[in-house]
Amino acid sequence: MKIGIIGAGFTGLAAAHALQKQNHDITIIEKDGNPGGLAIGYKEKNWKWSLEKHYHHWFTNDTFVLDLAKEINFEVLIKRPKTSVFIDGSNYQLDSPSALLTFSKLTLIERLRMGASLAFLKFNPFWKPLEKINASTFLPKIMGKHGYELLWQPQLVNKMGKFATVVSLVWFWTRIYKRTPQLAYPKGGFLSFAEALVSTIEKKGGKVLYNSEILKIVDDKKTNVIFKNNKGEEETYEFDKIIVTLPSYLFLKITPQLPDTYRNSLVKLQGLGATNMVLRLKKQLIKDGTYWLSICETPSPVMVVVEHTNLMDIANYNNEHLVYVGNYPSTDSEKYLASDEELLKMYDPLLSRINSKYKEYLIDYRVFRTPFAQPIIPTNYSKIIPKFKTPLPNVFLANIEQVYPWDRGTNYAVELGQKIADISTA
Ligand SMILES: Cc1cc2nc3c(=O)[nH]c(=O)nc-3n(C[C@H](O)[C@H](O)[C@H](O)COP(=O)(O)OP(=O)(O)OC[C@H]3O[C@@H](n4cnc5c(N)ncnc54)[C@H](O)[C@@H]3O)c2cc1C
């Protein structure tokens, strides 16, 4: 069959790779100039490796993506970085049971209670009963109010903003259940990995059209897509089947013919955007070597500070120290709309508390924004999760809002891509 895939993120690339194993003829149509979607990377002059516009790593149990890397002989590096929380101006390493046991901000009883609560989530594989429960009301009850308010409430509020009181316990559970202390990272960056996948797809005769934006899917007698090609001209391609990997709100934009009942079910789904400021520094920002620093203060201008070069070697980036300053604002908020300079001004007090000399070290900075980065998972999400089959008979939807119970991630994008390959051709 002739199958069109919209989007060269990891869902689209994995779907293409899987469909080629069934001998289908694949064309991927991608708006951007490169593959990788939300995990896309870029390169500054003199860097050997690319860097993701938004911080990315894998966990060592991300088997779908790690198996795919193995299959195409792509080298993956495994590291055990330091994860800490920032409270009252200090870093506290908090990434193992023993670190929790010696965490001086909680009493021994509170630490034991927190440990028992996290162990319950870590070793409980049954997510379904948890989806009825609201995270922000349940967690203080099991962890204790003080522990929750010190560690988790600030993280929930800094990440989810106005949705902090809406998310279900399943969303929180995935973060404890699925995370590993060791992390994995594709050698050369996620862009190199995506390019390696594209080259595997192209070697088997697949086509990837970049700088080509789908404007409309037309599904009357034939299934056509109308897109603006890399010369800015409108083109129409005809396919037997189409797999759309865009978030639901973008899917609706290219399918105005969908019935209202279906449209309304997708409009209900909510999400947050993301901004990441990448600082290029002459020296290390987080001196204790922490890779992931969650800011446990509210209100905070920043959710997380991620020093990428405390995970990967600075030699790959012309000896520059690279730091993400990350947030998940909604697209109508000040943090999303602020200029780069305004954002740095907003972040400056916090960054100065982390390292008072950071401005002396600053070579340059860039800000990356993306409008849909984090689906909101309210209670009973399984009742509103979009279906793979759409009202258009030959058009299938496979996107970031369908990897439930898991939270978004390239591993789940790969799993989803493989799943939709089977569903769309069954
Ligand atoms: C801040 C942040 C941090 C993250 N951290 C991690 C992490 O550490 N580890 C991890 O594994 N995952 C992480 N993720 C999640 C991960 O990036 C996503 O889950 C995954 O990349 C989703 O892939 P996808 O292919 O489903 O969607 P996308 O990557 O969104 O792909 C959709 C593609 O469609 C294209 N497109 C959009 N509109 C059109 C159009 N009209 N025509 C043609 N093409 C179009 C887009 O350009 C894009 O390439 C993070 C995401 C963010 C934002």
The ligand as a Gaussian input file, in Angstrom:
#p B3LYP/6-31G(d) Opt

LIG

0 1
 C       10.602000      20.061000      27.047000
 C       10.477000      18.613000      26.616000
 C       11.256000      17.655000      27.229000
 C       11.153000      16.318000      26.869000
 N       11.968000      15.414000      27.461000
 C       11.995000      14.157000      26.983000
 C       12.984000      13.247000      27.418000
 O       13.834000      13.566000      28.251000
 N       12.978000      11.986000      26.901000
 C       12.073000      11.608000      25.961000
 O       12.150000      10.476000      25.468000
 N       11.101000      12.436000      25.548000
 C       11.038000      13.691000      26.025000
 N       10.108000      14.572000      25.570000
 C        8.955000      14.062000      24.817000
 C        9.268000      13.716000      23.390000
 O        9.980000      14.744000      22.746000
 C        7.946000      13.473000      22.651000
 O        7.134000      12.600000      23.398000
 C        8.148000      12.839000      21.310000
 O        9.178000      13.477000      20.622000
 C        6.839000      12.909000      20.516000
 O        7.057000      12.438000      19.208000
 P        5.904000      12.464000      18.149000
 O        6.493000      11.984000      16.874000
 O        4.715000      11.748000      18.666000
 O        5.440000      13.973000      18.011000
 P        6.286000      15.235000      17.480000
 O        7.695000      15.106000      17.908000
 O        5.510000      16.433000      17.918000
 O        6.198000      15.085000      15.907000
 C        5.207000      15.674000      15.103000
 C        5.879000      16.194000      13.852000
 O        4.884000      16.740000      12.993000
 C        5.396000      17.902000      12.358000
 N        4.277000      18.735000      11.904000
 C        3.464000      19.518000      12.632000
 N        2.523000      20.092000      11.851000
 C        2.747000      19.650000      10.584000
 C        2.104000      19.871000       9.338000
 N        1.013000      20.646000       9.207000
 N        2.613000      19.261000       8.247000
 C        3.710000      18.446000       8.337000
 N        4.344000      18.199000       9.500000
 C        3.879000      18.794000      10.613000
 C        6.236000      18.549000      13.437000
 O        7.185000      19.438000      12.891000
 C        6.887000      17.325000      14.098000
 O        8.109000      16.997000      13.486000
 C       10.214000      15.926000      25.892000
 C        9.442000      16.893000      25.242000
 C        9.578000      18.226000      25.591000
 C        8.790000      19.257000      24.865000

